[in-house]
Amino acid sequence: MIKNGNSLTTSELHKSGRNTHYYSFGLSHDYNKLTTDVVYFVSEKFKNKIDSIQLKGTYAMAQGLKPYASITHFIAKGKPEYYGDLKARKTKGLIFVIGTKITL
């Protein structure tokens, strides 16, 4: 766990709370040329929270060539700090990323 505490905040400006917390846990597994990762991340700041989990795979196809793919699911809950009259909202979604890392 990493806790930023109330750094870079002021009680006059940040009315909904000044503490920041975030956690990240991950597992990785290598099998021949394939690497898989699972990472969980959660963050809370100004009473807003985000949870995400990511599954990623990388394949060492050739020297200097690594195709990869990842999928991330996230849930965000909260409201803008400076607009206290707005209701809290919940947003969730999926992010897909496909690419290739090339090293020369």
ABEGO torsion letter per residue (X at the ends): XBBAEABGBBAAABAAEABBBBBBBBBBBBBEABBBBBBBBBBBBGGBBBBBBBBBBBBBABBGBBBBBBBBBBBBBEBBAABAABBBBBBBBBBBBBBBBBBX
